Amino acid sequence: MPNRILKESIRESESINVLSDKAEICFYRLITFADDFGLFKSDPVLVLAGLFPRKDYRKTQVILWLNEIANAGMIKFYIGQDLKPYGSFTTWGRHQQQRAERPKHPKPEGRVGDFFLAIDDVLQEIDIIRNQMISEDIRCPRNPNPNPNPTLAQRKDLFARFWACYPKKKSKGQAEKAWTKINPDEQLLATMIATIERAKKSEDWTREKGQFIPYPATWLNAKGWEDSFNTEIDEVDNGMARLREKYTRTEILLQLPGVQA
């Protein structure tokens, strides 16, 4: 990663002056996180790991700081063509040198390049788009299974992939019986796995070390792949929206356990 430039005029910047101390530190470190075109991955988990590898900060704090910087007009967020969250510096070309011939990250182009005010809005929009894609695939599969009647070997392979994904590995024999009864194809397995991955992040499945995760046979018999779940990102989205309606930035920080303004 090339060295970045900090001009002395930054000390008198009105945009910088409105930031909290920690948001300002986040901004400086974010400059070193961006590529030569001022583009960066804005997933809070990746930003936290990239900017603060030796700090014990939380993802919710990073979300607040990113939104604070965006509200000051110094960065914007967008959805890449790969349906991942990205950000861009609004005045990058005036302050930094461009050495690379092409960016490392997707540019904000077309519909997926629409800008949003907050990173949590972007994350929520991505979730909506992905859920729409899953729904469209269920109604009209883009890659239907060419063999709707899997052979025994194929059924075993499909079940093995389901079993590897499912977090509670109990009563495998009963699960195999339920699997044989349903006889899923590739398309249904993909739907199952997508639902399981979302469920793994839900409160129901993470509570008390996964005690309330249903047995795999129970999940299959109940058509668990048709369930919906609130993921951690959804909870952050909803919580931040409610807090923004009621509190200032400082008051929001004080609402978070273990966070000091």
N, C-alpha and C positions, 0 to 999 in steps of 0.2 A: 504493500500500500504506500503510495507516494506521500511525502510530507505535505502538511496542509499549512495555510497561511492564516495568521491572526494579525489584523492590522491594529494599530494603536487607537484608531477611531472607534473601535469596539467598546472602549471604556465609556464613551459618551453616547452610545447608541440608546435611543429611546426604547426600542424594541427589547433590547437586553435588560434595560432598567426595570421593566415591568415584571420580569420573571422572578420567581422565588430563588433563593440561593441554590437549592438542589436542582431545580429546573435549568438554571443557568449552567451548572456543571454538566448536566445531561446534554445540553446543547453543544457545549465545547467537545465533549467526547463523541457526540453524534457526528460531528464534522469528520472525525477520523474513521468513522464507520461507513461513510458514504463512498461510492465509487467516484471516478473522475468526472462524472456527469451530475454529481450531486444527488444520486439516487441511492436508496438504501432499503433493506428489508425492515418493515415496521412491525412485524409480529413482536409483541411485547416480550415474549419468552426469549426470542433471539436477541432483541435489543438489550435485555437485562444481562444475558450471558456475554454479549459482545462488549458492552460499555462498562459493566461493573463486575468483572470476574472475581474480584477479591472483596466485594461488598456483600453484606447480608441484607440486600434490599428485596422487596417483594414486587411481583408483577403488577399489582394494583397501583403501587407507587409509580412505576414506569409509565403506566397508562395515564396517570394524572399529569406527569411531567411532559409527556409527549403532547397531550392535549393543550397544556399550558403554552408550550412553544408554538403549536399550531394557532392557538387563539391570538398570539402575538404577531401572526402573519409571516413567520420565518420558515415554516415548513408546511407542506400539504400532503395529504394521504390519498392513495388511489389503489385500485385493485388491478393487479397485473393480468395479462392474458392467461397466465397459469393459475388464476384464481387464488393468488396469495397476496397478502397486504404489503404494500410498498409505500415509501415516502420520498419526497423530493424537496430540496432546499429552493426557496423561491428566488433568491438572489445569488445563486452559486456562481454564475458566470462572471459576476462583477468582482468577486473576491478570490476565486481559486483558479489555478492553472489546469487546463485540460491536456493531459499527455496521451491518454489512451485513445484509440481510434473508434472504439465502440463501447457502449456501457456494459457493465456486468449484469445489470438488472433490466427487466422490461420497462420500456418507456410508457408514460401515461397516454395511450392512444385509444381512440374509439370509445365505446360505451364503458369498457372496463377501466378507462382512464378518468372517468368522472371523479371530481374531487369531493371530498367530504370534510366536514368541520372537525370531526373527532375520530381517533383511531378506533374507538369502540364501535362507532357507526360503521366503519369499514369492515371490522370483524363480523358484525351482525349481518351486513349485506352479503358477505362471502358465504356465511352459513345459509342465508336465504337462497342464494343462487345454487349452492350445492344441493340443498333439499329439493329445489325445483328440478334439478337435473336427475336426481334419484327418482322423483315422482314421474318424470317423463319417461325414464327408462323402464319403470314398472308398467306404465300404460302402453308404451311402444318401445320395446327394447331395441337399442341401436346395434347390438351384437347378440342376437338371439342364439341360443344353444342349437347347433345344427342337428344334435341328436337328442330329442326330447325324452328318450327312453335309455338312460345310461346303463351300461353293462355293469356287472357285479364289480369288476375292477374299477370302473369309473366311480361307482357309488362309494366304494371304499376310499378312493382318493378324495372325493368331495367331503366325505365325513371326516377324514383325517385333517383336512384344512379347517373345517369347522371346529373340530376338537382342539386344534392347536390355538385357535383364536379365542375360544370361550374360556373365561378366567376360572370358573369353578369346575375342576375336573373330578366329578363324583358320579358314581353309578353309570359307568360307561356303557355297560350292557343295555340298560334301560334307554339310554340315549340313542344307541344304535337301532333299537327296535322302533323308537319314535322316528328316527331318520328314515328308515326303510319304509315306514308307513307313509311319510310325506313324499319321499322320493324326489328331493330337490334337484334342479338342474343348475348349470353354471350361473344363470341369471339370478335365480333365487338365492343361491349361496352368496353372491356378491351383495345382494340386499341384506342378507343376514349379517354378514361381516361388517357392513357399513353401520347397521343398527347396533351391533355389539360394541363397536369402537366408540360410538356416541354414548352408549350406556355405561361404558367403563369410566366415563368422566362425570356421570350423573351422581347426585347426592344419594339416590337409592342404592347404587352399587358400591359407592365408596364409604358409606356409613359403617362404622364399627368394623373396619378391616374387611369389608365385603361380606359380612354375615348375612345380609339380606339378598344376595345374588341368588336367583332361583337355580335349582338343579338343571342341568342341560336338558334332560328329558322333559321336565316340567315346562321349561322355556319353549321347547319345540312344540309340545302338545298345545300350548296356549297361544301359538303363533306370535311369539315374542318379537319377531322381526317387524311386526306392524305397530309396535309401541313407539311412543315419542318420549324424549327425555330433554331436560334442561341441563345443558353442559355448564362447565365453570365459566366459559366465556359469556354465555347467556346471562348467568347470574351477575357477572361483572357489568355487562351492558345495562341490565335493568337497574342494578343498584346504583351505578354511576348516574343514570338518567334521573332517578328519584332524588339523589343527593344534589345534583346540579340545580334542580328546581327549588330546593329549600335552603342551600347553604352556599357560602362563599368558598373559594379554594382552600383557605386556611381551615375553615370549619369542616370541610370535607376530609382533610387530612386527619383532623382530630377525631373523626368518626371511625377511623380504621384502627383496629387493635395493634398496638406496638408501634404506631407511626407518630413521629413528632414533627410538628410544622417547623 
